[in-house]
């Protein structure tokens, strides 16, 4: 009987410790300049015929740095024909979100490489571009959602003419459109 009382006492103390640490963590997070929202904000965008919730992966301070006066314009999906038209007319900057190795092995001609996992929000993203520049993000195709994630991120930090080419590199390559390999766009 004595053993069961000790176990119950230890369990109660453990629960109290967990509750106390959780409350401390929530308070610390709320006061921290690099706090993370407890409820992840999201944007709703259209992918094909489906509405998709995309979480915003930035701290409140990062979002404040890029706070915009105008309303958020959710990135839109474009198809192969529209992407190729922008390519032919030089009316957009293509951004490859795949890894550097994948980019080097082949990419849309003139595309720049910005791997999604390498973004550093402590520095300005694409500082040389006007916030009104048309940007088209892409990755491998239907099995890759990095193009959507980067398009949403770029919109969040102030670029207001961003699109994602969801079928991406795979469809571009299958169509036989201009491609390059190596580090140079």
C-alpha positions as CSV (number, residue, x, y, z in Angstrom):
1,X,0.0,0.0,0.0
2,X,2.9,2.3,0.8
3,X,4.4,1.8,-2.6
4,X,1.2,2.7,-4.4
5,X,0.9,6.0,-2.4
6,X,4.5,6.8,-3.4
7,X,3.7,6.1,-7.1
8,X,0.6,8.3,-7.0
9,X,2.6,11.1,-5.2
10,X,5.4,10.8,-7.9
11,X,2.8,11.0,-10.7
12,X,1.1,14.1,-9.1
13,X,4.5,15.8,-8.8
14,X,5.4,14.9,-12.4
15,X,2.1,16.3,-13.7
16,X,2.6,19.5,-11.7
17,X,6.1,19.9,-13.0
18,X,5.0,19.4,-16.6
19,X,2.2,22.0,-16.1
20,X,4.6,24.5,-14.6
21,X,7.2,24.0,-17.3
22,X,4.5,24.4,-20.0
23,X,3.2,27.6,-18.5
24,X,6.8,29.0,-18.3
25,X,7.4,28.0,-21.9
26,X,4.2,29.7,-23.1
27,X,5.1,32.9,-21.2
28,X,8.7,32.9,-22.4
29,X,7.6,32.4,-26.0
30,X,5.1,35.2,-25.8
31,X,7.8,37.6,-24.5
32,X,10.6,36.5,-26.8
33,X,11.4,38.7,-29.8
34,X,11.7,35.6,-31.9
35,X,8.6,34.0,-30.6
36,X,6.7,31.3,-32.6
37,X,2.9,31.6,-32.8
38,X,1.1,29.0,-30.8
39,X,-1.5,28.7,-33.5
40,X,0.2,28.5,-36.9
41,X,-1.2,31.2,-39.2
42,X,-2.0,30.0,-42.7
43,X,-3.0,31.2,-46.2
44,X,-5.5,29.5,-48.4
45,X,-4.4,29.2,-52.0
46,X,-5.8,27.3,-55.0
47,X,-3.8,24.4,-56.4
48,X,-5.6,22.9,-59.4
49,X,-9.2,22.8,-58.3
50,X,-8.4,22.3,-54.6
51,X,-8.2,24.9,-51.9
52,X,-5.0,24.3,-49.8
53,X,-4.0,25.7,-46.5
54,X,-0.3,26.7,-46.5
55,X,1.2,27.5,-43.1
56,X,3.2,30.7,-42.6
57,X,6.6,29.6,-41.3
58,X,7.8,33.0,-40.0
59,X,8.0,34.4,-36.5
60,X,5.9,37.5,-35.7
61,X,9.0,39.7,-35.8
62,X,10.0,38.4,-39.2
63,X,6.4,39.1,-40.5
64,X,6.5,42.6,-39.0
65,X,9.8,43.4,-40.8
66,X,8.1,42.8,-44.1
67,X,4.7,44.2,-43.1
68,X,3.0,45.6,-46.2
69,X,0.6,48.4,-46.6
70,X,-1.4,46.7,-49.3
71,X,-3.5,43.5,-49.0
72,X,-1.9,40.1,-49.3
73,X,-2.3,38.6,-52.8
74,X,-2.1,34.9,-52.6
75,X,0.1,33.3,-55.2
76,X,-1.6,31.6,-58.1
77,X,-0.9,28.5,-60.0
78,X,0.0,28.8,-63.6
79,X,0.2,26.1,-66.3
80,X,2.9,25.1,-68.7
81,X,1.7,27.4,-71.6
82,X,1.5,30.4,-69.4
83,X,4.9,29.7,-67.9
84,X,6.4,29.3,-71.3
85,X,4.8,32.5,-72.6
86,X,6.4,34.4,-69.7
87,X,9.7,32.7,-70.5
88,X,9.5,33.7,-74.2
89,X,8.6,37.3,-73.4
90,X,11.1,37.7,-70.6
91,X,8.2,38.9,-68.3
92,X,9.1,36.8,-65.2
93,X,11.9,35.6,-63.1
94,X,11.9,31.8,-62.7
95,X,13.0,30.5,-59.3
96,X,14.0,26.9,-58.9
97,X,13.3,25.7,-55.4
98,X,15.0,22.3,-55.6
99,X,18.4,21.5,-54.1
100,X,21.5,23.0,-55.6
101,X,22.5,19.6,-56.9
102,X,19.2,19.2,-58.7
103,X,19.5,22.7,-60.1
104,X,23.0,22.0,-61.4
105,X,21.9,18.8,-63.1
106,X,19.2,20.7,-65.1
107,X,16.9,23.6,-64.8
108,X,14.7,26.0,-66.8
109,X,17.1,28.3,-68.7
110,X,17.6,31.7,-67.0
111,X,16.1,30.3,-63.7
112,X,17.8,31.2,-60.4
113,X,18.4,28.7,-57.7
114,X,16.8,29.4,-54.3
115,X,16.4,26.1,-52.4
116,X,13.6,26.5,-50.0
117,X,15.5,24.9,-47.2
118,X,18.4,27.4,-47.5
119,X,16.4,30.6,-47.0
120,X,17.7,32.8,-44.2
121,X,15.1,35.3,-43.0
122,X,17.7,37.2,-41.0
123,X,18.8,38.6,-44.4
124,X,16.6,40.2,-47.0
125,X,15.4,37.8,-49.7
126,X,16.1,38.9,-53.3
127,X,17.1,42.4,-52.3
128,X,18.0,43.4,-55.9
129,X,14.4,42.8,-57.1
130,X,11.6,45.2,-57.1
131,X,8.6,44.0,-55.0
132,X,6.5,44.3,-58.1
133,X,8.7,41.9,-60.2
134,X,6.8,38.9,-61.5
135,X,8.2,35.7,-60.0
136,X,7.4,32.1,-61.0
137,X,8.6,29.4,-58.6
138,X,8.9,25.8,-59.6
139,X,10.3,22.4,-58.4
140,X,10.0,18.8,-59.7
141,X,6.3,18.5,-60.3
142,X,3.4,17.0,-58.6
143,X,5.5,15.2,-55.9
144,X,7.1,18.5,-54.8
145,X,5.3,21.3,-53.0
146,X,8.3,23.5,-52.4
147,X,7.3,25.8,-55.3
148,X,4.0,26.6,-53.5
149,X,5.8,27.1,-50.1
150,X,8.3,29.5,-51.6
151,X,5.7,31.4,-53.5
152,X,3.7,31.9,-50.3
153,X,6.8,32.9,-48.4
154,X,7.8,35.5,-51.1
155,X,4.3,36.9,-51.0
156,X,4.4,37.1,-47.2
157,X,7.6,39.2,-47.3
158,X,6.2,41.7,-49.8
159,X,6.5,40.4,-53.4
160,X,3.1,41.0,-54.9
161,X,3.2,39.3,-58.3
162,X,4.2,35.7,-57.4
163,X,3.0,32.5,-59.2
164,X,3.9,28.8,-58.8
165,X,4.3,26.4,-61.7
166,X,3.3,23.3,-59.9
167,X,4.0,20.8,-62.6
168,X,7.5,22.4,-62.8
169,X,10.7,21.0,-64.1
170,X,9.2,17.6,-65.0
171,X,6.6,19.0,-67.4
172,X,9.0,21.7,-68.7
173,X,11.5,19.0,-69.6
174,X,8.9,16.7,-71.1
175,X,7.8,19.6,-73.4
176,X,11.3,20.0,-74.6
177,X,11.5,23.7,-73.6
178,X,14.9,25.5,-73.1
179,X,16.9,24.0,-70.3
180,X,20.4,24.5,-68.9
181,X,22.7,22.7,-66.6
182,X,25.4,23.9,-64.2
183,X,25.5,26.9,-61.8
184,X,24.8,29.7,-64.3
185,X,21.2,30.5,-65.0
